Amino acid sequence: MEKKELFNNLLSIAEKLDIKIIYENKLIVNGTCRSYGKDYIIINKNLSIDDKISVCIECLKGRSLDGIYVLPEIREILLND
């Protein structure tokens, strides 16, 4: 799977889990936050695709994937990484 396709799949999973993605220009720290009962993944838009993928994987690890379809290779990454 190409990196862009992997990243888009991770974004789709986040959307299915009702997690909003926020891109920032001058962000030093990337990761998750929760505000007013809503989950967010915050990503510096200037990161490389590899780093964006790493941020998404780190933020999605440990989340329940029950009830949503996740490609087997991505499910394995999220469960074993």
C-alpha positions as CSV (number, residue, x, y, z in Angstrom):
1,M,0.0,0.0,0.0
2,E,1.3,3.4,-0.9
3,K,2.0,5.9,1.9
4,K,-0.7,8.4,0.7
5,E,-3.3,5.5,0.6
6,L,-2.3,4.4,4.1
7,F,-2.6,8.0,5.4
8,N,-6.0,8.4,3.8
9,N,-7.2,5.1,5.3
10,L,-6.0,6.2,8.7
11,L,-7.9,9.5,8.3
12,S,-11.0,7.5,7.3
13,I,-10.7,5.4,10.5
14,A,-10.4,8.5,12.6
15,E,-13.5,9.9,11.0
16,K,-15.4,6.7,11.6
17,L,-14.3,6.9,15.3
18,D,-15.7,10.5,15.3
19,I,-12.2,12.0,15.7
20,K,-11.7,15.3,14.0
21,I,-8.3,16.0,12.2
22,I,-6.9,19.5,12.6
23,Y,-3.9,20.7,10.6
24,E,-1.8,23.5,12.0
25,N,1.1,25.4,10.4
26,K,3.2,26.3,13.4
27,L,2.7,23.4,15.6
28,I,5.6,22.0,17.7
29,V,3.8,19.0,19.3
30,N,1.5,16.6,17.3
31,G,-1.0,14.2,18.9
32,T,-4.4,13.9,20.4
33,C,-6.5,16.2,22.5
34,R,-9.9,16.2,23.9
35,S,-12.0,19.3,24.3
36,Y,-15.6,19.7,25.2
37,G,-16.1,15.9,24.9
38,K,-14.7,15.7,21.4
39,D,-11.5,14.0,20.3
40,Y,-9.0,15.6,17.9
41,I,-5.8,14.6,16.2
42,I,-3.6,17.6,15.6
43,I,-1.0,17.4,12.9
44,N,1.5,19.9,11.7
45,K,0.7,20.2,8.0
46,N,4.4,20.7,7.1
47,L,5.3,17.2,8.3
48,S,6.4,14.6,5.9
49,I,3.9,11.9,4.9
50,D,5.8,9.4,7.0
51,D,5.6,11.6,10.1
52,K,1.9,12.2,9.5
53,I,1.3,8.5,9.3
54,S,3.2,8.0,12.5
55,V,1.2,10.6,14.3
56,C,-2.1,9.0,13.2
57,I,-1.0,5.5,14.1
58,E,0.1,6.6,17.6
59,C,-3.2,8.4,18.1
60,L,-5.3,5.5,16.9
61,K,-3.5,2.8,18.7
62,G,-5.5,1.3,21.6
63,R,-8.8,2.6,20.3
64,S,-11.6,0.1,19.9
65,L,-12.1,-0.8,16.2
66,D,-15.2,-2.8,16.9
67,G,-18.0,-2.1,14.5
68,I,-16.0,-0.5,11.8
69,Y,-14.2,-2.1,8.8
70,V,-10.5,-1.7,8.8
71,L,-8.3,-3.3,6.2
72,P,-6.5,-6.2,7.7
73,E,-3.0,-4.8,7.1
74,I,-4.0,-1.5,8.8
75,R,-5.7,-3.3,11.7
76,E,-2.5,-5.3,12.3
77,I,-0.4,-2.1,12.3
78,L,-2.8,-0.5,14.9
79,L,-2.8,-3.6,17.0
80,N,0.8,-4.6,16.8
81,D,2.8,-1.4,16.3
